[in-house]
Amino acid sequence: MIFPEVKGSNLEKKKYKIPQDLEGTINIVTVAFQQWHQGLVNTWVPFLEELKQTHTEIYFYEFPTINRGYKGMRFIIDGGMRMGIPDKEIRDRTITLYLDKKKFMQNLTIENDEDIITYVLNNKGEIFTKIEGEYTSEKGNKIKSRVEELLK
């Protein structure tokens, strides 16, 4: 499966064409669909930061995904997120996607927007792993094993 080509900007206002502008040899992206999903995304952060320290070829990103009908409110939405995140490193890795959510979800065979999805992919968009939901050690081990296999 291939991650669809989309455009977004991080909270430092840097524009991205995804997946080609992703910086890692291997990229781990967590897609969130609702504001309350941030708590679920945060469960992954300690594990992903540790994995990145061990494997410097890895980058991880957070993709808040918002229906394109709200694009006119981008200044307010992104500004609110920017103000709520004092850490520049987190703002750098948070890329907001304003898009046709339904089409995006269909392209990724996501049935609903009730949970987060974490993907392991390269910058060509090839998806190697897809995991739903908050972090657990079992899910983390699955990602770690896959990453180590890909980096051999």
DSSP file (Angstrom, degrees, kcal/mol; ACC not computed):
  #  RESIDUE AA STRUCTURE BP1 BP2  ACC     N-H-->O    O-->H-N    N-H-->O    O-->H-N    TCO  KAPPA ALPHA  PHI   PSI    X-CA   Y-CA   Z-CA
    1    1 A M              0   0    0      0, 0.0   126,-2.9     0, 0.0     2,-0.4   0.000 360.0 360.0 360.0 146.0    0.0    0.0    0.0
    2    2 A I  B     -A  126   0A   0    124,-0.2   124,-0.2   105,-0.2   123,-0.1  -0.918 360.0-121.6-113.9 134.6    1.2    3.5   -0.8
    3    3 A F        -     0   0    0    122,-3.1     3,-0.1    -2,-0.4   105,-0.1  -0.577  42.6-108.9 -69.8 131.7    0.6    6.6    1.4
    4    4 A P        -     0   0    0      0, 0.0     2,-0.5     0, 0.0    -1,-0.1  -0.259  29.7-104.9 -66.0 149.9   -1.3    9.1   -0.7
    5    5 A E        +     0   0    0     14,-0.1     2,-0.3    -3,-0.1    12,-0.0  -0.637  55.3 159.1 -74.9 123.1    0.5   12.3   -1.9
    6    6 A V  E     -B   18   0B   0     12,-2.1    12,-3.4    -2,-0.5     2,-0.4  -0.908  32.7-130.0-139.3 165.1   -0.8   15.2    0.2
    7    7 A K  E     +B   17   0B   0     -2,-0.3    91,-0.5    10,-0.2     2,-0.3  -0.921  34.1 147.2-119.4 147.0    0.4   18.7    1.1
    8    8 A G  E     -B   16   0B   0      8,-2.0     8,-3.4    -2,-0.4     2,-0.4  -0.959  34.4-125.3-161.3 175.7    0.7   20.2    4.6
    9    9 A S  E     -BC  15  96B   0     87,-1.2    87,-2.2    -2,-0.3     6,-0.2  -0.989  22.2-127.9-131.7 142.2    2.6   22.6    6.7
   10   10 A N  E >   - C   0  95B   0      4,-2.6     3,-2.2    -2,-0.4    85,-0.2  -0.296  39.3 -95.5 -79.7 175.8    4.2   22.0   10.0
   11   11 A L  T 3  S+     0   0    0     80,-1.7    81,-0.2    83,-1.3    80,-0.1   0.487 126.7  61.1 -75.0  -0.2    3.6   24.3   13.0
   12   12 A E  T 3  S-     0   0    0     79,-0.5    -1,-0.3    82,-0.2     3,-0.1   0.220 120.9-110.4-100.8   9.7    6.7   26.3   12.1
   13   13 A K    <   +     0   0    0     -3,-2.2     2,-0.4     1,-0.3    -2,-0.1   0.612  68.4 147.1  72.6  17.2    5.1   27.1    8.7
   14   14 A K        -     0   0    0     78,-0.0    -4,-2.6     1,-0.0    -1,-0.3  -0.712  45.3-129.6 -81.6 131.6    7.4   24.9    6.7
   15   15 A K  E     -B    9   0B   0     -2,-0.4     2,-0.4    -6,-0.2    -6,-0.2  -0.587  25.1-167.2 -85.6 143.5    5.5   23.4    3.7
   16   16 A Y  E     -B    8   0B   0     -8,-3.4    -8,-2.0    -2,-0.3     2,-0.6  -0.979  21.9-154.0-130.4 141.6    5.7   19.7    2.9
   17   17 A K  E  >  -B    7   0B   0     -2,-0.4     4,-3.0   -10,-0.2     5,-0.3  -0.983  46.8-114.2-105.3 118.6    4.8   17.4    0.0
   18   18 A I  E  4 S+B    6   0B   0    -12,-3.4   -12,-2.1    -2,-0.6   105,-0.1  -0.847  83.2   7.1-105.6 135.6    4.1   14.1    1.7
   19   19 A P  T >4 S+     0   0    0      0, 0.0     3,-1.9     0, 0.0    -1,-0.2  -0.995 125.8  54.4 -94.0 -10.4    5.6   11.5    1.5
   20   20 A Q  T 34 S+     0   0    0      1,-0.3    -2,-0.2   104,-0.1   103,-0.1   0.755 106.7  51.7 -62.2 -26.6    8.5   12.8   -0.6
   21   21 A D  T 3< S+     0   0    0     -4,-3.0    -1,-0.3     2,-0.0    -3,-0.2   0.487  78.5 118.0 -88.6  -1.3    9.6   15.6    1.7
   22   22 A L    <   -     0   0    0     -3,-1.9   101,-0.1    -5,-0.3     5,-0.1  -0.448  60.8-142.8 -66.5 140.6    9.7   13.4    4.8
   23   23 A E        +     0   0    0     -2,-0.1     2,-0.1     3,-0.0    -1,-0.1   0.630  63.2  86.6 -89.3 -15.9   13.2   13.4    6.1
   24   24 A G  S    S-     0   0    0      1,-0.1    99,-0.3    35,-0.1    34,-0.2  -0.458  71.1-134.7 -87.7 156.6   13.9    9.9    7.3
   25   25 A T  S    S+     0   0    0     32,-2.0     2,-0.4     1,-0.3    98,-0.4   0.890 112.8  23.3 -62.6 -41.6   15.1    6.8    5.5
   26   26 A I  E    S-d   58   0C   0     31,-1.5    33,-1.8    96,-0.1     2,-0.4  -0.992  85.0-162.6-122.5 133.7   12.2    5.3    7.5
   27   27 A N  E     -dE  59 121C   0     94,-3.7    94,-3.0    -2,-0.4     2,-0.6  -0.952   8.5-158.8-120.5 136.9    9.4    7.6    8.7
   28   28 A I  E     -dE  60 120C   0     31,-2.7    33,-2.5    -2,-0.4     2,-0.4  -0.968  17.8-175.5-113.6 119.7    6.8    6.9   11.4
   29   29 A V  E     -dE  61 119C   0     90,-2.1    90,-3.1    -2,-0.6     2,-0.6  -0.950  15.4-157.1-121.2 134.5    3.7    9.0   11.1
   30   30 A T  E     -dE  62 118C   0     31,-2.3    33,-3.1    -2,-0.4     2,-0.5  -0.949  12.3-154.7-110.6 119.8    0.8    9.1   13.5
   31   31 A V  E     -dE  63 117C   0     86,-3.4    86,-1.9    -2,-0.6     2,-0.4  -0.831  11.2-172.4 -98.8 123.9   -2.4   10.3   11.9
   32   32 A A  E     -d   64   0C   0     31,-2.0    33,-2.9    -2,-0.5    84,-0.1  -0.930  13.0-176.5-117.6 141.7   -5.0   11.9   14.2
   33   33 A F        +     0   0    0     -2,-0.4     2,-0.3    31,-0.2    -1,-0.1   0.613  65.9  43.0-111.7 -18.1   -8.5   12.9   13.1
   34   34 A Q  S >  S-     0   0    0      1,-0.1     3,-1.9    32,-0.1     4,-0.3  -0.941  79.5-116.6-134.4 153.4  -10.0   14.5   16.2
   35   35 A Q  G >  S+     0   0    0     -2,-0.3     3,-1.7     1,-0.3     4,-0.2   0.876 113.9  57.3 -56.8 -40.2   -8.7   17.0   18.7
   36   36 A W  G >  S+     0   0    0      1,-0.3     3,-0.9     2,-0.1     4,-0.5   0.625  87.8  79.3 -69.7  -9.9   -9.0   14.5   21.6
   37   37 A H  G X> S+     0   0    0     -3,-1.9     4,-2.5     1,-0.2     3,-0.6   0.689  70.0  83.5 -68.2 -17.3   -6.7   12.2   19.7
   38   38 A Q  H <> S+     0   0    0     -3,-1.7     4,-2.6    -4,-0.3    -1,-0.2   0.879  86.1  55.7 -56.5 -37.3   -3.7   14.2   20.9
   39   39 A G  H <> S+     0   0    0     -3,-0.9     4,-0.7    -4,-0.2    -1,-0.3   0.880 108.8  47.1 -61.1 -37.5   -3.8   12.3   24.1
   40   40 A L  H X> S+     0   0    0     -3,-0.6     3,-0.7    -4,-0.5     4,-0.5   0.903 110.7  51.6 -69.8 -41.8   -3.5    9.0   22.2
   41   41 A V  H >X S+     0   0    0     -4,-2.5     3,-1.8     1,-0.2     4,-0.8   0.919 103.7  59.2 -58.9 -43.4   -0.7   10.4   20.0
   42   42 A N  H 3< S+     0   0    0     -4,-2.6     3,-0.3     1,-0.3    -1,-0.2   0.758  92.4  67.0 -60.4 -25.1    1.2   11.4   23.1
   43   43 A T  H << S+     0   0    0     -3,-0.7     4,-0.4    -4,-0.7    -1,-0.3   0.786 102.5  48.1 -66.3 -24.4    1.3    7.8   24.3
   44   44 A W  H <X S+     0   0    0     -3,-1.8     4,-2.6    -4,-0.5     5,-0.2   0.732  90.8  83.0 -83.4 -24.3    3.6    7.0   21.4
   45   45 A V  H  X S+     0   0    0     -4,-0.8     4,-2.9    -3,-0.3     5,-0.3   0.878  87.7  48.2 -58.7 -50.0    6.0    9.9   21.9
   46   46 A P  H  > S+     0   0    0      0, 0.0     4,-2.1     0, 0.0    -1,-0.2   0.926 115.8  45.9 -58.3 -42.7    8.4    8.4   24.5
   47   47 A F  H  > S+     0   0    0     -4,-0.4     4,-2.5     2,-0.2    -2,-0.2   0.935 114.8  46.7 -62.2 -46.8    8.8    5.2   22.6
   48   48 A L  H  X S+     0   0    0     -4,-2.6     4,-2.3     2,-0.2    -1,-0.2   0.868 110.7  52.1 -67.7 -36.5    9.3    7.0   19.3
   49   49 A E  H  X S+     0   0    0     -4,-2.9     4,-1.7    -5,-0.2    -1,-0.2   0.915 112.1  46.5 -63.9 -41.7   11.8    9.4   20.8
   50   50 A E  H  X S+     0   0    0     -4,-2.1     4,-1.7    -5,-0.3    -2,-0.2   0.912 111.8  50.5 -65.9 -42.4   13.8    6.5   22.2
   51   51 A L  H  X S+     0   0    0     -4,-2.5     4,-2.4     1,-0.2    -2,-0.2   0.889 108.9  52.4 -62.2 -39.6   13.6    4.6   18.9
   52   52 A K  H  < S+     0   0    0     -4,-2.3     6,-0.2     1,-0.2    -1,-0.2   0.858 106.5  53.3 -66.0 -35.7   14.9    7.7   17.0
   53   53 A Q  H  < S+     0   0    0     -4,-1.7     3,-0.3     1,-0.2    -1,-0.2   0.872 113.6  43.2 -66.4 -35.5   17.9    7.9   19.4
   54   54 A T  H  < S+     0   0    0     -4,-1.7     2,-0.5     1,-0.3    -2,-0.2   0.857 125.3  33.2 -76.0 -36.7   18.8    4.3   18.7
   55   55 A H    ><  -     0   0    0     -4,-2.4     3,-1.8    -5,-0.2    -1,-0.3  -0.873  65.7-173.1-126.3  95.8   18.2    4.6   14.9
   56   56 A T  T 3  S+     0   0    0     -2,-0.5    -1,-0.1     1,-0.3    -4,-0.1   0.604  79.7  71.9 -69.4 -10.4   19.1    8.1   13.6
   57   57 A E  T 3  S+     0   0    0    -33,-0.1   -32,-2.0   -32,-0.1   -31,-1.5   0.558  84.6  90.4 -77.6  -7.2   17.7    7.2   10.1
   58   58 A I  E <   -d   26   0C   0     -3,-1.8     2,-0.4    -6,-0.2   -31,-0.2  -0.710  52.0-179.1 -95.4 138.9   14.2    7.4   11.6
   59   59 A Y  E     -d   27   0C   0    -33,-1.8   -31,-2.7    -2,-0.4     2,-0.4  -0.966  10.7-155.5-125.0 149.0   12.0   10.5   11.8
   60   60 A F  E     -d   28   0C   0     -2,-0.4     2,-0.3   -33,-0.2   -31,-0.2  -0.977  10.1-173.6-129.3 149.0    8.6   10.6   13.3
   61   61 A Y  E     -d   29   0C   0    -33,-2.5   -31,-2.3    -2,-0.4     2,-0.5  -0.918  20.4-138.4-135.4 154.0    5.7   13.0   12.6
   62   62 A E  E     -df  30  94C   0     31,-2.8    33,-2.7    -2,-0.3   -31,-0.2  -0.976  16.5-163.8-113.0 129.7    2.3   13.8   13.9
   63   63 A F  E     -d   31   0C   0    -33,-3.1   -31,-2.0    -2,-0.5     2,-0.4  -0.790   2.9-164.7-116.9  86.5   -0.4   14.5   11.2
   64   64 A P  E     -d   32   0C   0      0, 0.0    33,-2.8     0, 0.0     2,-0.6  -0.595  20.0-151.0 -63.8 127.6   -3.4   16.2   12.6
   65   65 A T  E     +h   97   0D   0    -33,-2.9     2,-0.4    -2,-0.4    33,-0.2  -0.919  19.1 177.5-115.0 119.6   -5.9   15.7    9.8
   66   66 A I  E     -h   98   0D   0     31,-3.3    33,-2.1    -2,-0.6   -32,-0.1  -0.946  36.5-101.9-127.4 138.3   -8.6   18.2    9.2
   67   67 A N  E >   -h   99   0D   0     -2,-0.4     3,-2.4    31,-0.2    33,-0.2  -0.306  33.6-121.0 -59.0 139.1  -11.3   18.4    6.6
   68   68 A R  G >  S+     0   0    0     31,-2.2     3,-2.0     1,-0.3     4,-0.3   0.667 105.1  79.1 -61.7 -16.2  -10.4   20.9    3.9
   69   69 A G  G 3  S+     0   0    0      1,-0.3     3,-0.4    30,-0.3    -1,-0.3   0.724  92.6  53.1 -60.9 -20.2  -13.6   22.9    4.6
   70   70 A Y  G X  S+     0   0    0     -3,-2.4     3,-2.1     1,-0.2    -1,-0.3   0.362  75.9 103.3 -94.7   3.9  -11.7   24.3    7.6
   71   71 A K  G X  S+     0   0    0     -3,-2.0     3,-1.8     1,-0.3     4,-0.3   0.833  73.8  61.9 -58.5 -32.7   -8.7   25.5    5.5
   72   72 A G  G 3  S+     0   0    0     -3,-0.4    -1,-0.3    -4,-0.3     3,-0.3   0.701 103.9  50.1 -64.8 -18.3  -10.0   29.1    5.8
   73   73 A M  G X> S+     0   0    0     -3,-2.1     4,-3.0     1,-0.2     3,-0.5   0.242  76.2 112.7-101.0  11.0   -9.6   28.8    9.5
   74   74 A R  H <>>S+     0   0    0     -3,-1.8     4,-3.1     1,-0.2     5,-0.6   0.878  72.6  56.5 -51.6 -43.9   -6.0   27.4    9.2
   75   75 A F  H 3>5S+     0   0    0     -3,-0.3     4,-1.5    -4,-0.3    -1,-0.2   0.912 114.3  38.9 -56.4 -44.3   -4.5   30.6   10.8
   76   76 A I  H <>5S+     0   0    0     -3,-0.5     4,-2.4     2,-0.2    -2,-0.2   0.934 120.1  44.5 -72.7 -47.2   -6.7   30.2   13.9
   77   77 A I  H  X5S+     0   0    0     -4,-3.0     4,-2.2     2,-0.2    -2,-0.2   0.964 120.0  39.1 -64.8 -53.5   -6.4   26.4   14.1
   78   78 A D  H  X5S+     0   0    0     -4,-3.1     4,-3.0    -5,-0.2    -1,-0.2   0.885 115.5  54.1 -65.5 -37.4   -2.6   26.2   13.5
   79   79 A G  H  X<S+     0   0    0     -4,-1.5     4,-2.5    -5,-0.6    -1,-0.2   0.903 108.3  49.5 -62.2 -41.1   -2.0   29.3   15.6
   80   80 A G  H  X S+     0   0    0     -4,-2.4     4,-1.6     2,-0.2    -2,-0.2   0.908 113.3  45.9 -64.3 -42.0   -3.9   27.7   18.5
   81   81 A M  H  X S+     0   0    0     -4,-2.2     4,-0.7     2,-0.2    -2,-0.2   0.925 112.1  51.9 -65.4 -43.2   -1.9   24.5   18.2
   82   82 A R  H >< S+     0   0    0     -4,-3.0     3,-0.9     1,-0.2    -2,-0.2   0.915 110.6  47.7 -59.3 -44.5    1.4   26.5   17.9
   83   83 A M  H 3< S+     0   0    0     -4,-2.5    -1,-0.2     1,-0.2    -2,-0.2   0.834 110.8  52.4 -66.4 -31.6    0.6   28.5   21.0
   84   84 A G  H 3< S+     0   0    0     -4,-1.6    -1,-0.2     1,-0.2    -2,-0.2   0.545 103.9  61.8 -82.0  -6.6   -0.3   25.3   22.9
   85   85 A I    <<  +     0   0    0     -3,-0.9    -1,-0.2    -4,-0.7     6,-0.1  -0.857  56.1 174.8-123.1  94.9    3.0   23.6   22.0
   86   86 A P        +     0   0    0      0, 0.0     2,-0.6     0, 0.0    -1,-0.1   0.713  55.9  93.1 -72.8 -19.4    6.0   25.5   23.4
   87   87 A D     >  -     0   0    0      1,-0.2     4,-2.0     2,-0.0     3,-0.4  -0.652  62.9-156.5 -83.0 117.1    8.6   22.9   22.2
   88   88 A K  H  > S+     0   0    0     -2,-0.6     4,-2.7     1,-0.2     5,-0.2   0.859  92.2  58.8 -60.9 -37.4   10.0   23.7   18.8
   89   89 A E  H  > S+     0   0    0      1,-0.2     4,-1.5     2,-0.2    -1,-0.2   0.890 107.7  46.3 -60.8 -39.2   10.9   20.1   18.1
   90   90 A I  H  > S+     0   0    0     -3,-0.4     4,-0.8     2,-0.2    -1,-0.2   0.908 111.8  50.7 -69.6 -41.7    7.3   19.1   18.5
   91   91 A R  H >< S+     0   0    0     -4,-2.0   -80,-1.7     1,-0.2     3,-0.5   0.878 108.2  54.6 -62.4 -36.5    6.1   22.0   16.3
   92   92 A D  H 3< S+     0   0    0     -4,-2.7    -1,-0.2     1,-0.2    -2,-0.2   0.878 112.0  42.1 -63.3 -38.4    8.6   20.9   13.6
   93   93 A R  H 3< S+     0   0    0     -4,-1.5   -31,-2.8    -5,-0.2     2,-0.8   0.487  94.3  91.2 -91.8  -2.4    7.3   17.3   13.5
   94   94 A T  B <<  -f   62   0C   0     -4,-0.8   -83,-1.3    -3,-0.5     2,-0.6  -0.842  54.5-179.0 -97.8 110.0    3.6   18.3   13.6
   95   95 A I  E     -C   10   0B   0    -33,-2.7     2,-0.4    -2,-0.8   -85,-0.3  -0.931  17.1-145.7-114.0 112.5    2.3   18.7   10.0
   96   96 A T  E     -C    9   0B   0    -87,-2.2   -87,-1.2    -2,-0.6     2,-0.6  -0.628  10.0-155.9 -81.4 131.2   -1.3   19.7    9.7
   97   97 A L  E     -h   65   0D   0    -33,-2.8   -31,-3.3    -2,-0.4     2,-0.7  -0.937   9.2-171.0-110.4 118.0   -3.2   18.2    6.7
   98   98 A Y  E     +h   66   0D   0     -2,-0.6     2,-0.3   -91,-0.5   -31,-0.2  -0.937  40.5 121.7-104.1 110.9   -6.2   20.1    5.4
   99   99 A L  E    S-h   67   0D   0    -33,-2.1   -31,-2.2    -2,-0.7     2,-1.3  -0.888  75.0 -63.5-155.9 178.9   -7.7   17.7    2.9
  100  100 A D     >  -     0   0    0     -2,-0.3     4,-2.6   -33,-0.2     5,-0.2  -0.685  49.6-166.7 -76.6  97.4  -10.7   15.7    1.7
  101  101 A K  H  > S+     0   0    0     -2,-1.3     4,-2.8     1,-0.2     5,-0.2   0.875  81.3  53.9 -60.0 -41.0  -10.8   13.5    4.8
  102  102 A K  H  > S+     0   0    0      2,-0.2     4,-2.2     1,-0.2    -1,-0.2   0.935 112.3  43.3 -60.8 -47.2  -13.2   10.9    3.3
  103  103 A K  H  > S+     0   0    0      2,-0.2     4,-2.6     1,-0.2    -2,-0.2   0.913 113.5  52.3 -64.8 -43.2  -11.0   10.4    0.2
  104  104 A F  H  X S+     0   0    0     -4,-2.6     4,-1.3     1,-0.2    -2,-0.2   0.924 111.2  47.0 -57.6 -46.9   -7.8   10.3    2.3
  105  105 A M  H  <>S+     0   0    0     -4,-2.8     5,-3.0     1,-0.2    -1,-0.2   0.890 111.1  51.4 -65.3 -39.8   -9.3    7.6    4.5
  106  106 A Q  H ><5S+     0   0    0     -4,-2.2     3,-1.4     1,-0.2    -2,-0.2   0.918 106.8  54.0 -62.3 -42.9  -10.5    5.6    1.5
  107  107 A N  H 3<5S+     0   0    0     -4,-2.6    -1,-0.2     1,-0.3    -2,-0.2   0.804 115.7  39.5 -61.3 -29.0   -7.0    5.7    0.0
  108  108 A L  T 3<5S-     0   0    0     -4,-1.3    -1,-0.3    -3,-0.2    -2,-0.2   0.270 111.6-119.2-103.1  10.0   -5.6    4.3    3.3
  109  109 A T  T < 5 +     0   0    0     -3,-1.4     2,-0.6     1,-0.2    -3,-0.2   0.892  55.5 160.3  48.9  47.1   -8.5    1.8    3.8
  110  110 A I      < -     0   0    0     -5,-3.0    -1,-0.2     1,-0.1    -2,-0.1  -0.878  28.6-160.4 -96.7 123.1   -9.4    3.5    7.1
  111  111 A E        -     0   0    0     -2,-0.6     2,-0.3     1,-0.1    -1,-0.1   0.849  66.4  -4.1 -76.5 -35.3  -13.0    2.7    8.1
  112  112 A N        -     0   0    0     -7,-0.1     3,-0.4     3,-0.1    -1,-0.1  -0.952  59.5-120.1-152.4 170.6  -13.6    5.5   10.6
  113  113 A D  S    S+     0   0    0     -2,-0.3   -80,-0.2     1,-0.2    -3,-0.0  -0.023  78.8 106.3-105.3  30.2  -11.9    8.4   12.3
  114  114 A E  S    S+     0   0    0    -81,-0.1     2,-0.3   -82,-0.1    -1,-0.2   0.517  80.8  33.2 -87.3  -5.9  -12.5    7.2   15.8
  115  115 A D  S    S-     0   0    0     -3,-0.4     2,-0.2    18,-0.1   -82,-0.1  -0.946  82.5-104.2-144.3 163.8   -8.9    6.2   16.4
  116  116 A I        -     0   0    0     -2,-0.3    17,-2.6   -84,-0.1     2,-0.4  -0.518  28.2-148.5 -83.8 158.3   -5.3    7.2   15.5
  117  117 A I  E     -EG  31 132C   0    -86,-1.9   -86,-3.4    15,-0.2     2,-0.5  -0.998   4.0-157.7-129.2 132.8   -3.3    5.3   13.0
  118  118 A T  E     -EG  30 131C   0     13,-3.4    13,-2.7    -2,-0.4     2,-0.3  -0.946  13.9-169.9-112.8 129.5    0.5    4.9   13.1
  119  119 A Y  E     -EG  29 130C   0    -90,-3.1   -90,-2.1    -2,-0.5     2,-0.5  -0.880  19.5-149.9-118.7 147.5    2.3    4.0    9.9
  120  120 A V  E     +EG  28 129C   0      9,-2.0     8,-3.4    -2,-0.3     9,-1.2  -0.987  40.5 148.0-110.2 122.3    5.9    3.0    9.1
  121  121 A L  E     -EG  27 127C   0    -94,-3.0   -94,-3.7    -2,-0.5     6,-0.2  -0.954  41.8-122.6-148.7 165.1    6.8    4.2    5.6
  122  122 A N    >   -     0   0    0      4,-1.2     3,-1.7    -2,-0.3   -96,-0.1  -0.475  45.5 -93.6 -99.7-179.7    9.7    5.4    3.5
  123  123 A N  T 3  S+     0   0    0    -98,-0.4  -101,-0.1   -99,-0.3   -97,-0.1   0.420 123.8  64.5 -81.6   6.6    9.8    8.7    1.6
  124  124 A K  T 3  S-     0   0    0      2,-0.1    -1,-0.3  -105,-0.1  -104,-0.1   0.463 118.2-112.4 -94.0  -7.2    8.4    7.0   -1.5
  125  125 A G    <   +     0   0    0     -3,-1.7  -122,-3.1     1,-0.3     2,-0.4   0.460  62.6 153.6  92.9   1.4    5.2    6.4    0.5
  126  126 A E  B     -A    2   0A   0   -124,-0.2    -4,-1.2     1,-0.1     2,-0.5  -0.514  37.4-142.3 -67.3 122.4    5.5    2.6    0.7
  127  127 A I  E     +G  121   0C   0   -126,-2.9    -6,-0.2    -2,-0.4     3,-0.1  -0.765  27.3 171.3 -91.3 125.5    3.7    1.5    3.9
  128  128 A F  E     +     0   0C   0     -8,-3.4     2,-0.3    -2,-0.5    -7,-0.2   0.678  67.7  17.3-103.9 -25.2    5.4   -1.3    5.8
  129  129 A T  E     -G  120   0C   0     -9,-1.2    -9,-2.0     2,-0.0     2,-0.4  -0.996  55.6-169.2-150.1 143.5    3.3   -1.3    8.9
  130  130 A K  E     +G  119   0C   0     -2,-0.3     2,-0.4   -11,-0.2   -11,-0.2  -0.988  12.4 177.3-135.3 124.6   -0.1    0.1   10.0
  131  131 A I  E     -G  118   0C   0    -13,-2.7   -13,-3.4    -2,-0.4     2,-0.3  -0.994  15.9-146.2-132.7 131.9   -1.2    0.1   13.7
  132  132 A E  E     +G  117   0C   0     -2,-0.4   -15,-0.2   -15,-0.2    -2,-0.0  -0.735  53.2   6.2 -95.9 143.2   -4.4    1.5   15.1
  133  133 A G  S    S-     0   0    0    -17,-2.6     3,-0.1    -2,-0.3   -18,-0.1  -0.148  92.6 -23.1  93.5-177.6   -4.7    3.1   18.5
  134  134 A E  S    S-     0   0    0      1,-0.2     5,-0.1   -91,-0.0   -93,-0.1  -0.142  78.2 -78.4 -68.5 164.9   -2.6    4.2   21.5
  135  135 A Y        +     0   0    0    -95,-0.5     2,-0.3     4,-0.1    -1,-0.2  -0.364  49.1 169.4 -65.8 138.1    0.8    2.8   22.3
  136  136 A T     >  -     0   0    0     -3,-0.1     4,-2.7    -2,-0.1     5,-0.2  -0.936  46.7-112.4-135.5 161.0    1.2   -0.5   24.0
  137  137 A S  H  > S+     0   0    0     -2,-0.3     4,-2.7     1,-0.2     5,-0.2   0.870 118.9  55.1 -62.8 -34.2    4.5   -2.4   24.4
  138  138 A E  H  > S+     0   0    0      2,-0.2     4,-1.7     1,-0.2    -1,-0.2   0.930 110.7  44.0 -62.8 -45.2    3.2   -5.1   22.0
  139  139 A K  H  > S+     0   0    0      2,-0.2     4,-2.1     1,-0.2    -2,-0.2   0.904 113.4  51.8 -66.1 -40.9    2.5   -2.4   19.3
  140  140 A G  H  X S+     0   0    0     -4,-2.7     4,-2.9     1,-0.2    -2,-0.2   0.908 108.2  50.9 -61.4 -42.9    5.9   -0.8   20.0
  141  141 A N  H  X S+     0   0    0     -4,-2.7     4,-2.6     1,-0.2    -1,-0.2   0.867 107.6  54.1 -63.1 -36.1    7.7   -4.1   19.6
  142  142 A K  H  X S+     0   0    0     -4,-1.7     4,-1.9     2,-0.2    -1,-0.2   0.926 112.5  43.1 -63.5 -44.5    6.0   -4.7   16.3
  143  143 A I  H  X S+     0   0    0     -4,-2.1     4,-2.9     2,-0.2     5,-0.2   0.930 113.6  51.2 -67.2 -44.9    7.2   -1.3   15.0
  144  144 A K  H  X S+     0   0    0     -4,-2.9     4,-2.6     1,-0.2     5,-0.2   0.922 111.0  48.1 -59.5 -45.2   10.7   -1.7   16.4
  145  145 A S  H  X S+     0   0    0     -4,-2.6     4,-2.1     1,-0.2    -1,-0.2   0.912 113.1  47.9 -61.7 -42.7   11.1   -5.2   14.8
  146  146 A R  H  X S+     0   0    0     -4,-1.9     4,-2.4    -5,-0.2    -2,-0.2   0.922 112.1  49.0 -65.4 -44.1    9.8   -3.9   11.5
  147  147 A V  H  X S+     0   0    0     -4,-2.9     4,-2.0     1,-0.2    -2,-0.2   0.933 111.8  48.6 -60.9 -47.1   12.2   -0.8   11.6
  148  148 A E  H  < S+     0   0    0     -4,-2.6     4,-0.4     1,-0.2    -1,-0.2   0.879 111.3  50.7 -63.4 -37.0   15.2   -3.0   12.4
  149  149 A E  H >< S+     0   0    0     -4,-2.1     3,-0.8    -5,-0.2    -1,-0.2   0.907 111.4  48.2 -64.2 -42.4   14.3   -5.4    9.6
  150  150 A L  H 3< S+     0   0    0     -4,-2.4    -2,-0.2     1,-0.2    -1,-0.2   0.802 109.1  53.3 -69.5 -29.5   14.0   -2.5    7.1
  151  151 A L  T 3<        0   0    0     -4,-2.0    -1,-0.2     1,-0.2    -2,-0.2   0.487 360.0 360.0 -87.1  -2.6   17.3   -0.9    8.2
  152  152 A K    <         0   0    0     -3,-0.8    -1,-0.2    -4,-0.4    -2,-0.1   0.506 360.0 360.0 -66.7 360.0   19.3   -4.1    7.7
